[in-house]
Amino acid sequence: MITLRIHPFLFLLFNCFLLFPSFAQPAGENLAMSEAKFIPLEKTIYYKIGDTKTIPIRISQYGPGNTVFCFNMHDNEYTAVKAARSVLELQGGTLLRIENGAQRLIKFKLKGVGYAFDPNRIFSREGISQSLKENGPVNPAAVDAVEQFGQRLLQLIPDSIQCIIALHNNTEGDYSVKSYLPGGNRSTDAREVSSVPSQDADDIVFTTDQTLFEQMAAAGFNAILQHNEKVKQDGSLSVYCGNIKRSYVNIETEHGKLSQYREMLEKLLEVLSATNKKSPPVNGADSL
């Protein structure tokens, strides 16, 4: 007969794990880890703007390179990033983020003068000048510095990427599908609008691409097709893409609506995948 002797301390520790499972990693986190197929490979590029400001640009690659490319410009829009990470862990793709201390505006100094700009208004000189003016002083040297930063960001988007996916969040009533309906403050920026009464008006798909607009609207989401010829030239990425006939889509929900964001992004990737199988990538706004 073999007698198994357990040290009293080990016996106590064993029972603690049985009685208090919270000592271990939470079940939800274990589930998320078990579901994940890809652990991202990450690198950070440090871009210096002005005299002292260094902006980290974080690139996270989930699995082998593919056509999924997500771009987060506003570092205070957490829900979009969290949802995108959870989707990319399963499906693969690339996430490009500007890290800015959880702030929307980027601030820097040039020759002792302080400037601030919105990083989604930097893809034209006109947009840069307007953004600087709205947030403080503006001069040609500052415009040049911001323009170079915008060009560096564009260089990080591979030419092979079929559709740029912008990740954004908003606050209730501030920006919604209603903004693009007749009488809305952005109505002239839209070629077509699909407003779904059963959907929260703040949760939207905004795109330069006719096919994406039609398919996301058919899926039951609020959708806006940018009027690429008449849209206000505000330096935003959507306007830039519309001008060069590149496919772009912004998935946007209110802050905190994680499950809604994930549902919309998953549907978009399903649409893009189906379209990829039908035809080869085309760098244009009217065709995927």
C-alpha positions in Angstrom: 0.0 0.0 0.0 1.4 3.4 -1.0 0.6 6.4 1.2 0.6 9.8 -0.4 1.7 12.6 1.9 0.9 16.2 0.9 2.7 19.1 2.6 0.2 21.1 4.6 1.1 24.3 2.7 0.5 22.7 -0.7 -2.8 21.3 0.6 -3.9 24.8 1.6 -2.8 26.3 -1.7 -4.7 23.6 -3.6 -7.9 24.3 -1.7 -7.5 28.1 -2.3 -7.6 27.6 -6.0 -10.7 25.4 -5.7 -12.5 27.8 -3.4 -11.3 31.1 -5.0 -11.0 30.6 -8.8 -10.7 34.4 -9.1 -7.0 34.0 -8.1 -6.5 32.6 -11.6 -7.0 34.6 -14.9 -10.7 35.5 -15.3 -12.7 33.1 -17.4 -13.6 35.7 -20.0 -9.9 36.4 -20.6 -9.1 32.7 -20.9 -11.9 32.4 -23.5 -10.6 35.3 -25.5 -7.1 33.9 -25.5 -8.4 30.4 -26.5 -10.3 31.9 -29.4 -7.5 34.1 -30.7 -5.7 32.6 -33.8 -3.1 35.4 -34.2 -0.9 37.1 -31.7 0.2 40.4 -33.2 3.8 41.2 -34.2 4.2 44.9 -33.3 6.6 47.6 -34.2 6.7 51.3 -33.4 7.9 54.1 -35.6 8.8 57.4 -33.9 8.1 60.5 -35.9 9.4 63.8 -34.8 7.3 66.9 -35.6 8.4 70.4 -34.8 11.1 71.0 -32.2 10.4 68.4 -29.5 7.2 66.4 -30.2 7.7 62.7 -31.0 4.7 60.8 -32.2 4.7 57.0 -31.9 3.1 55.2 -34.8 2.2 51.6 -33.8 1.8 48.9 -36.4 0.3 45.6 -35.3 0.4 42.7 -37.8 -2.0 39.8 -37.1 -1.0 36.8 -39.0 0.4 36.9 -42.6 -0.2 40.0 -44.7 -3.6 40.2 -46.3 -6.0 42.9 -47.6 -7.4 43.9 -44.2 -5.9 47.3 -43.1 -7.4 49.3 -40.2 -6.3 52.8 -39.4 -7.0 54.5 -36.0 -6.1 58.2 -36.1 -7.7 59.5 -32.9 -6.1 58.0 -29.8 -9.1 58.8 -27.6 -11.4 56.5 -29.6 -10.8 53.3 -27.6 -13.9 51.2 -28.5 -13.1 51.1 -32.2 -9.5 49.8 -31.5 -10.6 47.3 -28.9 -13.3 45.9 -31.3 -10.8 45.8 -34.2 -8.2 43.9 -32.2 -10.7 41.3 -31.2 -11.7 40.8 -34.9 -8.1 40.8 -36.2 -7.1 38.2 -33.7 -9.4 35.9 -35.4 -9.3 36.9 -39.0 -5.8 38.5 -39.4 -4.9 41.9 -40.8 -3.0 45.0 -40.0 -3.7 47.8 -37.5 -2.0 51.2 -37.7 -2.5 53.5 -34.7 -1.3 57.0 -33.9 -0.4 57.0 -30.2 -1.1 60.4 -28.6 -1.7 60.1 -24.9 -5.4 59.3 -25.4 -5.9 62.8 -26.9 -7.7 63.7 -30.2 -5.6 66.7 -31.2 -1.8 66.5 -31.7 0.1 69.4 -30.2 3.7 70.4 -31.0 6.0 73.4 -30.9 7.9 75.0 -33.7 10.5 77.7 -32.9 8.8 78.2 -29.5 5.3 78.6 -30.9 2.6 76.0 -30.0 0.4 74.4 -32.6 -2.4 71.8 -32.6 -4.2 69.9 -35.3 -6.6 67.1 -35.9 -4.7 64.1 -37.4 -7.7 63.3 -39.7 -7.4 66.7 -41.3 -3.9 66.5 -42.6 -4.1 64.9 -46.0 -4.2 68.2 -47.9 -2.6 71.6 -47.3 -6.0 73.2 -47.3 -7.2 70.9 -44.6 -4.0 71.3 -42.5 -4.3 75.1 -42.6 -7.9 75.0 -41.5 -7.2 72.5 -38.7 -4.3 74.6 -37.4 -6.4 77.8 -37.6 -9.3 76.2 -35.7 -7.0 75.1 -32.9 -4.5 78.0 -32.6 -2.0 79.8 -34.8 -1.1 78.8 -38.3 1.9 79.6 -40.6 3.5 78.0 -43.6 6.3 76.3 -41.7 3.8 74.6 -39.4 1.7 73.6 -42.4 4.9 72.1 -44.0 5.7 70.1 -40.8 2.2 68.7 -40.5 2.0 67.9 -44.3 5.2 65.8 -44.0 3.7 63.9 -41.1 0.6 63.1 -43.2 2.7 62.0 -46.1 4.6 59.6 -43.8 1.4 58.1 -42.6 0.2 57.5 -46.2 3.6 55.8 -47.0 2.8 53.2 -44.3 -0.4 52.1 -46.2 0.7 49.4 -48.7 -0.4 49.9 -52.3 -1.7 46.4 -52.3 -4.4 47.3 -49.7 -7.7 47.2 -51.5 -9.7 49.1 -48.9 -8.6 51.4 -46.1 -10.8 50.8 -43.0 -10.9 53.8 -40.6 -11.7 53.2 -37.0 -13.7 55.9 -35.3 -16.1 56.5 -32.3 -18.5 59.4 -31.6 -20.7 60.8 -28.9 -24.5 60.7 -28.9 -26.1 63.2 -31.2 -22.8 64.9 -32.2 -22.3 63.2 -35.5 -24.7 60.7 -37.1 -26.5 59.5 -40.2 -28.8 62.5 -39.6 -25.9 64.8 -40.4 -26.1 63.7 -44.0 -29.8 63.7 -44.5 -31.5 66.7 -46.2 -31.1 69.7 -43.8 -28.2 68.2 -42.1 -24.9 70.1 -41.8 -23.1 67.6 -44.0 -25.9 66.8 -46.5 -23.9 68.2 -49.5 -21.1 65.7 -48.7 -23.2 62.7 -49.4 -24.2 61.2 -52.7 -26.6 58.6 -51.2 -27.8 57.9 -47.6 -29.5 54.9 -46.2 -31.0 55.6 -42.8 -32.3 52.6 -40.9 -34.9 53.5 -38.2 -34.1 50.4 -36.1 -30.5 51.4 -35.9 -29.0 54.0 -33.6 -28.3 57.1 -35.8 -24.8 57.4 -34.3 -23.7 54.0 -35.6 -22.8 54.4 -39.2 -20.8 53.2 -42.2 -19.3 56.0 -44.3 -17.6 55.1 -47.5 -16.2 56.3 -50.9 -17.3 53.0 -52.5 -20.6 52.5 -54.2 -20.5 48.7 -53.8 -19.6 48.8 -50.1 -22.4 51.4 -49.5 -25.0 49.2 -51.2 -23.9 46.0 -49.4 -23.6 47.5 -45.9 -27.0 49.2 -46.4 -28.5 45.9 -47.5 -27.1 44.3 -44.3 -29.3 46.8 -42.3 -26.7 49.4 -41.2 -26.9 53.2 -41.5 -24.8 53.9 -44.5 -23.5 57.1 -46.3 -21.8 57.2 -49.7 -19.5 60.2 -49.9 -20.0 62.5 -52.9 -16.4 62.4 -54.1 -16.9 65.3 -56.4 -18.8 67.7 -54.1 -17.5 66.8 -50.7 -15.9 69.6 -48.7 -12.1 69.5 -49.1 -11.3 69.4 -45.4 -8.1 67.2 -45.5 -9.7 64.1 -44.1 -8.6 60.7 -45.2 -12.0 59.9 -46.8 -11.7 63.0 -49.0 -8.2 62.1 -49.9 -9.2 58.6 -50.9 -12.2 60.0 -52.8 -9.9 62.3 -54.8 -7.5 59.5 -55.8 -10.4 57.0 -56.4 -9.3 54.7 -53.6 -11.7 52.6 -51.6 -12.2 53.7 -48.1 -14.7 53.0 -45.3 -15.2 54.4 -41.9 -16.9 52.1 -39.3 -18.2 54.4 -36.5 -20.3 53.9 -33.3 -20.8 55.7 -30.1 -18.1 55.2 -27.5 -18.6 52.0 -25.5 -20.7 50.1 -28.0 -18.2 47.3 -28.4 -20.5 44.5 -29.6 -22.1 46.8 -32.2 -18.8 47.9 -33.5 -17.5 44.3 -33.8 -20.7 43.2 -35.6 -20.3 46.0 -38.2 -16.6 45.4 -38.7 -17.2 41.6 -39.1 -19.9 42.2 -41.7 -17.6 44.6 -43.6 -14.8 42.0 -43.7 -17.3 39.4 -44.9 -18.3 41.7 -47.7 -14.7 42.5 -48.6 -13.8 38.8 -48.6 -16.7 37.9 -50.9 -15.8 40.7 -53.3 -12.1 39.7 -53.4 -13.1 36.2 -54.5 -15.1 37.6 -57.4 -12.6 39.9 -58.9 -8.9 41.0 -58.5 -8.1 44.1 -56.4 -8.7 47.4 -58.2 -7.5 50.7 -56.8 -10.6 52.7 -57.4 -13.5 54.1 -55.5 -16.3 52.6 -57.6 -14.9 49.1 -57.7 -13.4 46.9 -55.0 
